[in-house]
């Protein structure tokens, strides 16, 4: 499976949400990383044929997806940020209903729903009403509905938003398992969601892809170093005005700062290994000297 974006652009009046993006994807996991408002959802909605681009084309195995029409959509599974459901439906009935809307034959749908309930860890909750599910269980039900047609292309928009750490880990493991024989595009602003499972990461800012590659390649691209040092609490605001601080831990003796800087920020500072979270802050975080001193 190969998806190609050729100068993909989407304008809303004078505002450009997606700005001439050209990329290619094959089977594997792709992480689309950026702050809220970067254009991630608009890009995904175009990939799902929910929005037509202002300019540019999307190709699936060399064919225009708009010309493929339903043939392309039959290859597609999509989990939006917010997906609708009937609260009184049980999980099983909800999935069977979505299967009917997708045109899946009842005999096939029943078997597929049973398999997916096991895969996403909802087999014991099959008879529970959707309104009774936790946030994590609802997201798992959302993954199951996206997988009903056994899609070759799986598009997930902020799938772990609002989940606790345990559910996020479970979700990432599930995505890794599902990605073995298909193309998965995962949009998020949570760095840990893509750092360990994405074969390639795209960093998106103001409608453009500003950096792309493996996590290691993107980390190595950061021109500044990461330092750790202990400072007095009264000095935190001074350092915050001068440097980007990716992490801060306070105790009774002072504050341990994780600082991104080309040069050594203070005499006692020691070099630390950079992470994707450091890179995210470097490119998308507050600039040193901003009026707001909070980190």
Steps between C-alpha positions, in 0.01 A plus 500: 500500500636842403347843564652809340417863573588736215506870596190450717346831605182602681385858539209627705450847359830681550619249759724214382455194722716265290771657288640312196593172669670229293567167672487126441397215733525122479391234750606581856423757769531872425474754780364846422621719784409862565325740735125554482416710196799383295274361225515131595123438502450684171769286339339182632153601389632547147662155516158362601326687209296703751655822363609576145838669466523851361806391304700182457416132480504188715593173326438145618728254323536758222128579460316819597291417810215723382477307176513170693201619711344208694781266396741715701264538797465121520874491580463760775443487875463832687480594867428874537570696817132480590294214357124474533313210659157421639549498880233235560658254256714222643856485370416198288181656358688823424764311301238294316314821414816664361575180307154522339566864401826389339312237299658199669284187474340398836671160513840656435427789739417273796823308459705815451347676803574200721863494385546875548346503848768253605779690321417835663435347842124561513371141484379511862334838441317398180157532668581826680330818380726743321411778744636289788847456351807681628684737268759236420239235427315740268822564307551124470146467367591777255803302380277194458251689281789633288625143453165341405578492128856374563643821347837522331525866605425594862478869592482596868448863607615570859404146607639526855364846589366494856628150582697415812861373463404132525236533229743691277756220529233239426386703200853535361557126532173435317595737218839330463326164469249631245775659289670175404338476155354845439575870483419688822504879534476622858445868576581630848654777706614246763861421418514162676217371279729490197855498634523123537253362245530723191728390216504860384393823671373815331518820704232743382490873565266760349388265225846386392715196575806660654693184593466134410683173557557243771492613862881475512544704183273775630671502841842522332375795289458725804786751484511565874597274790308388809640576846395421855588708803387581855419865575349693789123541475532879476708456184242294308329805347837638391587179316147477355537844340836412347458135398247241392435269792361162401456370853525625857494311828500686831586381849599663826856557376409676177394415146647255251466653153524328162618778269532518121794722411790512255739597774534387860231690694692497830828366640348192668286398199556152355416375152191277474377277220237677289152353455226562246318700768799736520490541121125567509552776755795643307299542180150561638543627857516848641799709402744619761407851611126464437284701733354187656763339720310175555642184346 
